[in-house]
């Protein structure tokens, strides 16, 4: 590992100061604004993490957490305490310590060939995230749709089966998603798996689901701030969204044989019924064949009508000219865990 300025420390497990910092962060600026209420649990679920912290007198001023997924390292957290937040509100032209040391770290890992690429997801309306992207040489390589599915009805599981402690990834799912950029299995191997099989036992639908717990301070859209304040007075939406303590489900590896919209709806209804939740968020590459096939053919629910589909940028930093497995014409795999 590269030798950095003494103020920077590497860890493979978070100390209490790192957890406190990440637990205190409110994400977002001009778009949605929210705070994770389950950070202490989720940070323990990070796959193969490396914590790079900026520390002074035992106080953690900032932290960048990487999930090391083979030669693709995902930036899970990029957070700084309030004393340093102002550095992230605009593009900086200075060669400050933070920018210099992090750029040196990125360059060293890429040039050593230990890493092919660093990648992250940013809200294009979040100026702090844009500052990170612009100052550290990340380029947009994909567009991810934030698709909600909601229901206020009491749903039935019907054919949807839940495996809370799966022992393996179905072969059909691994084969289907393995060809996508950034595919990895560490999160997918964990429960809960939901599936539908036909009478012949053939897998016709699948998704892995993860629960999340947020405090919502602002919803996406021009009226997002006002809408949060109005939610308690809106009978239907107040049954879906609890701004102070909002729980939902996120899905990944969503597979529907032959891309049949009715089967996707049945799968999502079953997931909500099993989990006792009312909202699913599906972060999915806009070029994904299933999403393109069904998005205009499904009634996504009241929440979708209010906030629509919001776009997240997939950004990546790699060495120019290096030949690696990522191709711009491929769909990018997205893990629900990465967004919560």
Protein Blocks (a to p, Z undefined) as FASTA:
>chain_A
ZZddfkbccdfbdcfklmmmmmmpcgdjklccdddfklmmmmmmpghiadddddeehiaf
bdcddddehjaccdfbacddfklmmmmmpccfbfcfklmmmmmmmmmmmmnomafbdcdd
ddfklmklmmmmmmnopacfbdcdddddddfbdcdfklaccdfbbcbdcfklmmmmmmpg
hiafklmmpccddddddfkopafbdcdddddddddfbdedjklmmmmmmmmmmmklmmmp
cfklccddddehiacehiiaklmmmmmmmmmmmnopabdcddddfklmklmmmmmmcceb
jklmmnopadddddddddehiacfbdfkbccdddfklmZZ
